[in-house]
Amino acid sequence: MACRHPGEPILNLHGPDRRYATRQIGSYGTITVPSQRQTTPVEPLPGAGLHAETTCFGATHRPRETYRSADAAPYIPAQEADSVMNSRILVLYYSTHGATAAMARLISRGVAEGGGEALLRTVPKVAPNTTVAAAEIPSDGPIYASQADLETCDGLIIGSPTRFGNMAAPLKYFLDGTASQWLSGTLAGKPAAVFTSSSSLHGGQETTLLSMALPLLHHGCVLVGLPYTEAALNTTTSGGTPYGASHVSFGDNTTAISPDEATLCRSLGRRVARIAQQLKA
């Protein structure tokens, strides 16, 4: 289970505490933490601080990617952090070409804008028993999700690219391993949402979103969608559905997420964060 070093600080990279090296690249900030992990470029939130927190996973130290609300103190000792933080939302995804990962980061920004903390996690590839699909710890990007993340979060948002109208196998494999959380009711009553990406406009996005919603319903989650009061849902010419956020690449994996798609991603994050906070109150 993940553990935090006693006294390990939570840093505001835009505040006075700069013991960990940081540098600006245009309008983007770069997090650097004392580990072998590569630096991660992140777009700062308007009016909010981006924080890096070091977590211990066995003998290996990896930074924990989090987005926190603007009201977070510039420096909070780790032992005090939990008492002052708002809702913690697990943003869990699988991505092949990067589009779903980009959506996850936008959703994390929305969570922070909604006053919450986004915990960014991914899942490893799956393969036949005779093949090792991935290392235990990824070389870059977010670390792999654990069952403990499900227990400590106040809500979750899961995402996957479309695979024949269904979620990708790696995400389903992870969800198939949550029987103990289902039996104990770990996720019951927690808000949850879904997001996806596809290469074609009618590539099965809505069925993929619904396929991810089904296990969440079995877990007793409170599903959160995107209402048509979201203006971008009425103007988008690519991704975006009432079932969750989505992106269409139109056959080109380098296609950027459109402004409407990005708006809906952030809106979904804000909605889940705010609903989680209301349910905790």
N, C-alpha and C positions, 0 to 999 in steps of 0.2 A: 504494500500500500504506500502511496506517496506520503512523504513526511517533509516538514519544513524545518530547516536548521534553526535552533533556538537563537533568537536575536537577529536572524537574517532580515534585513530591511526590505520593505517594499519601496521602490524608488519612483519618484516622479521625474521622468527624463526631461521635462520642460521646466522643472523647478530647480531649487538651489543645490540639491544633492546630486553631484556628478562624479561620485567615486568610481562608477563604471563609465567607461569611455562612451561618449555619444558624439555624433557629428551630423550636420545638416547637408542634405543633397537636394537643392532646389526647394520644393515645397514638401519634400518627404524627409522624415527622420529615420535614423538607423539605430536600432538597439544593439548594443554590444555587451555581453555578459561574460564573466570568467568561466568559460567552458570551451570545448573544442568545436562547438556548433558554429556554423556560419552566421554572419550578421543577417538580420531580417529587416528589409525596408518596410516601413509602415507609414501610411498617410495619417498625420495627426488629426484628431477630432477637433471640430470648431469649438473653441472654448473649453476643451477638456484635456486632461493630462493622460498620457500613455504610460503605463507602468510595466516594469519587468519584475518578475518575482522568481527567485531561485527555489527549485523544489528538489528533494532528494528521492531518487528511485533506486533503492538498493544501494549499490556502490557507485552508481553513475549519476552525475549531476547534470541536469538539463534545465534550461530556462523554461518557465511556464508562461505561455503567451496569454496575456489578459488585456482586456480593454476595460477601463474603469470610468466611473462617472466623474463629472467635473467637480463635484463637491468633495471628492476624496482629498484628505489632507496631503500636503506636499511630502510629508514623511510620516509613515505609520510603522512602528515596530511590528514585526510579524505576529507577536503574541497578542497584540491589541487589534489586529486588522479585522478579524472575524466579527468583532463586536460593533464595528462602525460601518461595515460594508452593507450595501443593499442586496437585492436579489442576485444570485449567482446562476448564470445561464450557461449550460453546456452546449456549445456549437460543434456538433459532431458530423463529419462528412467523409466521403471518399471521392477522390478526384483522379482522373486519368491524364487529361491534357491541360488542366489548370483552371478551367472555367468555373467548376464547382468550388474550387479552393478560393478563387477570387470572390465569388458570391458569399462564401463563409466569412471572409474578412469584412465585406460590406455589412453583412448581418451583425457581425460583432460590433461594428461602429454604431449600428442602430441600437443595440443592447445598451451600449455606454450612453448614448443620447437619451435613452429611456431611464437612466439612473441606475443601471445594473452593471454587473461585471460579467464579461463574456470569457468563458474558458474554452479556448480553441483546441480541438482534438481531431485526430483522423484515425483511420483503421488500416491495417496492413493488407496487402494483396493475399489472395488465397490461391492454393495450388494443390495438385495431387499429393498424396502422402509421400511419394518418392522424391518430391521436389521441395527445396527450401524456398518459399516465396519471398521472404523479406527478413532483414535483420531484426533482432528484438527491439532495437531502438533506431529510428530513422536517422539518416545522416544530416538531414535538414528539414525545415518546416516543423509543424506542431508534432508533439509526441503522440503515441498511440493512446487511445482511450482505455481506461480500466473500469472495472465494475465499481470501484470506489467513486469514480467521477459521477456515476448515476446516483449514488447514495448521497453525495454532498451537494449536488446541484438543486436549485429551486425550480428549475424548468429546463427544457432542452429543445434544441432545434436541430433536426437531422437533414442531411442532404446527400444526394447521389446523382450521377449522370443517368440518363435513361438507357436501359438495356432491354430492348424488345418490350417496351411498355411496363417495365418492372424496375425495381432498384437493382443496383449492381451487386454481385455476389459477395464482395468483401463486407459491405454494410449489412447485408442480410445474415451473413455468418456471425457477425458480432451480435446482432439482435437475437439470433437463434440461441446464443449462449447466455441469455438473461433470464433463464427459467427461475433461478433462485430469487432474483429481484421481483419477478412476477408473483411467486409464492408468498414473499414477505410484504408485498405491496409497496415496495420502495418508491415507485413512480406514481402511485395512485394520488390523484388530486393535483399533480403538478402540471402546469401549462406546457404544451408542446406544439411545435410547428414543423413544417417540411419545406424543402426547396430542391430544385432539380435543374438540369441543363440537357439540351439535346442538340443535334446537328441540323435537324429539319423542323420546320414550323409545326407539322402535325406528326411528330415523331414519338408520340405517346407520353407527353409530359404529364397530363392530368391523371392517367392511369398509374404512372410512376409515383406521383404524389399520394395518390390514394393507397398504393401498395405500401408506402412507408407509414401512412396513417393507421393502417390496420393493427400492426403490433402495438402501436401507442394506445389505441383504444383498449386492447387486451390488457395493457398495463394499468388502465384506469386514468390515463392522462386527460387533461382538459384541452381539446384541440383548438388551436388559434389559427384563423385564416386571414385573408385580406378582403375587407369589405369594399363595395363599390363606392364608398365615401372617399376612398383613396383615388385622387384625380388621375394618377398615372395608370390606374387599371382601366380607365376609360380611353386613354390616349395612346397606350402602347401599341406598336405595330410589330412587336416581336414577342418577348416573354412577358409573363405576368398572368396569374390566374387567381380566382378567389380561394383556391385550395392551398396556395402557397406561392412563394416567389419562384421564378424560372428565367432561363436564358436560352436564346436560340443563336447558334453560331452560323447557321446557313451553310454548313459544310466546310467552314473554314475555322480551324481551331484557334486562329489568331484574332478572330472577331472580338472586338472589345464589348464589354457589357454596356448596353445602351443607357442613356440617362433615365428613362422610365424604369428599366429593369433595376438599375442601381437604387433608385428612389424606393421601389417596392421592397428590395432587400432590406434597406435600412428601416423602412416602416414595419416590416415583419419583426425585426429585432426589437424595435421600440415597443411594439404591442406585447410581445412575450414578456419583456422585462417589466413593463408596467403591470400587467396582469399578475405576474408572479409576486410582485410587491404587494398588490392588493390582497392576494390570497394569503400572504404571510401576516398581514396586518391583523 
